[in-house]
Amino acid sequence: MKTTNTIIIIDLEATCWKGPVPKGQVNEIIEIGICLLDTQTGNISKNQGILIKPERSEVSPFCTELTTITQELLDAEGVSFEEACKILRTEYLGYQYTWASYGQYDLNMIRKQCSIRGVDYPLSANHINVKTRFSEVKGLRRKVGMKGALGILEIPLEGTHHRGVDDAKNIAKILNWCLKQQNDRL
């Protein structure tokens, strides 16, 4: 099913607030957007958003405005963080494949939350920072956000920005472009 041409793309959404974090709450992952990129064909598959019930925070109105994710949605459809990590390990074999995200935030956040919760880290040590890679390949002096990178490439934003399920797919398109440019230079 999977080949060495597979890269797992991940985009996290987390609880957030306008202003300081409310007393007694913490930023925690509420969605893991994921898809697989076939680096040979550019095909994007197995795109899903794993919704996660927060344990130490609640979804703020600001967070819902940004992501469209509500506390009610997570209460109804969310799984535990541990279960989400199990999905990454068993359904995506996350520990076997290189994975990528747009920037360092996702890498740092998932490592931190695994450490705090005592959950085995479900991904491999091979991580691609697509934000950095895009800036290098495009020759930009400044790094740009995902939406900005799509604009530069004239690739339409698909879905809802700040929804992991959609952003993972958009990031896969940016990474695919970067890999094609690098292959063309070889």
Backbone hydrogen bonds, N-H to C=O, Kabsch-Sander energy under -0.5 kcal/mol:
donor,donor_aa,acceptor,acceptor_aa,energy
6,T,3,T,-1.6
7,I,37,L,-2.1
8,I,98,T,-2.3
9,I,35,C,-3.0
10,I,100,A,-2.8
11,D,33,G,-2.3
13,E,31,E,-2.2
15,T,28,E,-2.6
19,G,17,W,-0.9
25,Q,22,P,-2.2
26,V,56,R,-0.7
30,I,13,E,-3.1
31,E,13,E,-1.7
32,I,50,I,-2.2
33,G,11,D,-3.3
33,G,31,E,-0.6
34,I,48,Q,-2.7
35,C,9,I,-1.6
36,L,45,S,-3.0
37,L,7,I,-2.8
38,D,36,L,-0.5
38,D,43,N,-2.6
39,T,5,N,-3.4
39,T,37,L,-0.8
42,G,38,D,-3.1
45,S,36,L,-2.3
48,Q,34,I,-2.4
48,Q,46,K,-0.5
50,I,32,I,-2.7
50,I,48,Q,-0.5
51,L,49,G,-0.8
52,I,30,I,-2.6
53,K,79,V,-2.3
60,S,16,C,-0.6
63,C,16,C,-0.6
64,T,60,S,-2.3
65,E,61,P,-2.5
66,L,62,F,-2.1
67,T,63,C,-2.9
68,T,64,T,-2.7
74,L,70,T,-1.9
75,D,71,Q,-2.7
76,A,72,E,-2.1
77,E,73,L,-3.0
78,G,74,L,-2.2
79,V,51,L,-2.5
84,A,80,S,-2.2
85,C,81,F,-2.3
86,K,82,E,-1.9
87,I,83,E,-2.1
88,L,84,A,-2.0
89,R,85,C,-2.1
90,T,86,K,-3.2
91,E,87,I,-1.9
92,Y,87,I,-1.2
94,G,88,L,-2.8
96,Q,93,L,-2.5
97,Y,93,L,-0.7
99,W,126,N,-2.6
100,A,8,I,-2.8
101,S,128,I,-1.9
103,G,101,S,-1.2
108,N,104,Q,-2.8
109,M,105,Y,-3.0
110,I,106,D,-2.4
111,R,107,L,-2.0
112,K,108,N,-2.5
113,Q,109,M,-2.6
114,C,110,I,-2.2
115,S,111,R,-2.4
116,I,112,K,-2.8
117,R,113,Q,-2.2
118,G,114,C,-1.1
119,V,114,C,-2.4
124,S,94,G,-1.6
124,S,97,Y,-0.6
127,H,125,A,-0.9
128,I,99,W,-2.3
129,N,127,H,-0.5
130,V,101,S,-2.6
130,V,128,I,-1.0
133,R,129,N,-2.6
134,F,130,V,-2.9
135,S,131,K,-1.9
136,E,132,T,-2.4
137,V,133,R,-2.8
138,K,134,F,-2.7
139,G,135,S,-1.0
140,L,135,S,-2.3
149,A,145,G,-2.5
150,L,146,M,-2.4
151,G,147,K,-2.0
152,I,148,G,-2.4
153,L,149,A,-2.1
154,E,150,L,-0.6
154,E,151,G,-0.9
155,I,150,L,-2.7
161,H,159,G,-0.5
163,R,160,T,-1.3
164,G,162,H,-0.5
166,D,163,R,-0.8
167,D,163,R,-3.1
168,A,164,G,-2.5
169,K,165,V,-0.7
170,N,166,D,-2.0
171,I,167,D,-2.8
172,A,168,A,-2.1
173,K,169,K,-1.6
174,I,170,N,-1.6
175,L,171,I,-2.8
176,N,172,A,-2.6
177,W,173,K,-1.9
178,C,174,I,-2.3
179,L,175,L,-2.7
180,K,176,N,-2.2
181,Q,177,W,-2.3
182,Q,178,C,-2.2
183,N,179,L,-2.4
184,D,180,K,-2.4
185,R,181,Q,-1.2
186,L,182,Q,-0.8
186,L,183,N,-0.5
